[in-house]
Amino acid sequence: MDLESVKKYLEKGGETASMVDQLPPRFLEPLIMNSLRVDRIEPGRVVCSMKIPPRLLNSGNSLHGGATAALVDVVGSAAIPTVGYSAANTGVSVEINVSYLDAAYADEEIEIEARVLRVGKAVAVISVEFRKKKTGKVFAQGRHTKFLSFTSKM
């Protein structure tokens, strides 16, 4: 086991620190969402599509798992207001789970469908499915649980 190579892999900050430090706050959402198109919104459901941009690829040249998880967060959160909960406060993530079933590659058209499973007084649960547009094949499935802050009745 080469512990030093693990350390070097994780501490790459020195090489790009000045560039990373110049990034604006909250840069992650635009990075992920810049290619996203909303195809359909209806009560309890949001369907988006995108052509996978090269910036979201991993070292295997497929959609990065972190980008997929971020899309579960963003698109899943967008489904909550469709059932009448305030769009101003869609809560905070308690759990995000993603099952990666296949790979999707650069310039491939994908569809992301978020369905509200439950929105209660304190918790929302959303299912998010990723499909390849050309074949309809599911390549990832996510589940997003969010804590919804209480609105004061005073």
C-alpha positions in Angstrom: 0.0 0.0 0.0 1.5 3.3 -1.1 0.2 5.9 1.4 2.3 8.7 -0.1 0.6 8.4 -3.5 -2.8 8.5 -1.9 -1.8 11.7 -0.1 -0.4 13.3 -3.3 -3.7 12.4 -5.1 -5.8 14.1 -2.5 -3.6 17.1 -2.0 -3.5 18.4 -5.5 -4.6 21.9 -4.3 -1.1 23.4 -4.5 -1.1 23.0 -8.3 -4.4 24.8 -8.9 -5.0 26.7 -5.7 -4.8 30.2 -7.2 -7.2 29.3 -10.0 -9.7 27.6 -7.6 -9.6 30.4 -5.1 -10.7 32.9 -7.8 -13.9 31.0 -8.5 -17.0 32.9 -7.6 -19.2 31.7 -4.7 -21.8 29.1 -5.6 -20.0 28.2 -8.9 -21.1 24.6 -8.7 -24.8 25.0 -9.7 -24.1 27.0 -12.9 -21.3 24.5 -13.8 -23.8 21.6 -13.5 -26.9 23.4 -14.8 -25.6 25.4 -17.7 -26.7 22.7 -20.2 -30.0 21.9 -18.5 -33.3 22.4 -20.4 -36.7 22.1 -18.7 -39.0 20.0 -20.9 -42.0 19.5 -18.7 -43.3 20.7 -15.3 -46.5 19.4 -13.8 -47.7 18.7 -10.2 -45.2 16.4 -8.6 -43.0 16.0 -11.6 -40.1 17.8 -13.4 -38.5 16.5 -16.6 -35.3 18.1 -17.9 -32.9 17.2 -20.6 -29.3 18.0 -21.5 -26.5 17.2 -23.8 -23.6 16.0 -21.6 -20.9 18.7 -21.8 -17.2 17.6 -21.6 -16.7 19.6 -18.4 -18.9 17.0 -16.5 -16.8 14.0 -17.5 -14.7 11.8 -15.2 -11.4 10.2 -16.0 -13.2 7.4 -17.9 -14.9 10.0 -20.2 -18.4 9.3 -18.8 -20.7 11.5 -16.8 -19.0 12.1 -13.4 -20.8 10.6 -10.5 -20.5 13.8 -8.6 -22.2 15.7 -11.4 -25.0 13.1 -11.4 -25.5 13.5 -7.6 -25.5 17.3 -8.0 -28.2 16.9 -10.7 -30.2 14.7 -8.3 -30.0 17.6 -5.8 -30.9 20.4 -8.2 -33.6 18.7 -10.2 -35.0 16.9 -7.2 -35.3 20.1 -5.3 -37.0 21.8 -8.2 -39.8 19.2 -8.0 -40.8 20.2 -4.4 -42.6 23.5 -5.3 -44.7 21.7 -8.0 -46.8 20.3 -5.2 -47.4 23.6 -3.5 -44.5 24.0 -1.1 -42.8 27.3 -1.1 -40.2 27.8 -4.0 -38.3 30.1 -1.7 -37.4 27.4 0.7 -37.0 23.9 -0.6 -35.2 22.7 2.5 -31.8 21.1 3.1 -30.6 17.8 2.0 -30.7 15.0 4.6 -29.7 12.2 2.2 -28.9 11.7 -1.4 -28.5 8.2 -2.8 -27.5 7.4 -6.4 -27.4 4.0 -8.1 -25.2 4.1 -11.1 -26.4 1.5 -13.6 -24.6 2.4 -16.7 -22.4 5.1 -18.2 -23.4 8.1 -20.3 -20.8 10.0 -22.4 -20.0 13.4 -23.8 -22.5 14.9 -26.2 -25.1 12.2 -25.4 -28.6 13.5 -24.9 -30.1 12.5 -21.5 -33.4 13.0 -19.7 -33.7 13.6 -16.0 -37.1 13.0 -14.4 -37.8 14.0 -10.8 -40.9 12.7 -9.1 -42.2 13.8 -5.7 -42.8 10.7 -3.7 -43.9 12.6 -0.5 -43.9 16.1 0.9 -45.0 16.2 4.5 -44.7 18.9 7.2 -41.0 18.3 7.8 -39.6 15.9 5.1 -39.8 15.7 1.3 -38.7 12.6 -0.6 -38.0 12.7 -4.4 -37.1 10.1 -6.9 -34.8 11.1 -9.8 -34.3 8.9 -12.9 -31.7 9.4 -15.6 -32.3 8.0 -19.1 -30.5 8.1 -22.4 -32.8 9.9 -24.8 -31.9 7.8 -27.8 -32.7 4.4 -26.2 -34.8 5.3 -23.1 -32.3 3.2 -21.1 -32.0 4.1 -17.4 -28.4 4.7 -16.5 -28.8 6.1 -13.0 -31.5 6.4 -10.3 -31.4 8.7 -7.3 -33.4 9.4 -4.2 -33.3 12.7 -2.4 -34.6 13.3 1.1 -34.9 16.9 2.3 -35.7 18.4 5.7 -38.3 21.2 5.2 -38.0 24.0 7.7 -41.1 24.9 9.6 -43.0 28.1 8.8 -43.9 30.1 11.8 -47.6 30.5 12.4 -47.1 33.7 14.4 
